[in-house]
Amino acid sequence: MQIHVTDQSGIRHTLEALEGFRVMEIIRDWGLDIKAECGGACACATCHVHVSSDWLDKLHPINDEEEDMLDQAFDVRDNSRLSCQLLMSEELDGLEVRLAPGTNREDQAAA
């Protein structure tokens, strides 16, 4: 399985993904620049991504906790999700996401 991630600089990466892993973990473990400060506990918004519109209907609906955390993020859009709340599955093979502004490790340190 794979996911396609466009980083904050606009560079597209194709990453191998394992079923059951959080999308945030996959992005972090491949070394892309994502803060992911809370490690997947849905306690921050530093793993915020914009999901390609083609994939939105394949994701589980956003819950209140995730929506509350997104209220603290920069550049929130209709396609915004926390990548820690997206679990990799066969249905998401080929998922396309873009790392949102403010999710760089450097940006968070400076903020």
URLIN-V923043 format. One line per field, one symbol per residue. psi: psi as a letter, one per 40 degrees, with the letter a starting at -180 (. if undefined). burial: + if it has 24 or more other C-alpha atoms within 12 Angstrom, else -. A space follows every 10 residues. Layout:
# URLIN-V923043
psi: ???
burial: ???
This chain:
# URLIN-V923043
psi: iiihhhaeee hhhhhiihhe iiddddddde eighdfdeee efeafefhih hhdeedeeii iiiddddddd eeiifhideh iheeehhhid dehehhihhi ieeidddddd .
burial: -+++++++-- --+-+-+--- ++++++++-- -++++++-++ -+++++++++ ++--+---+- -+---++-++ --++-+--++ ++++++++-- -+++++++++ ++++------ -
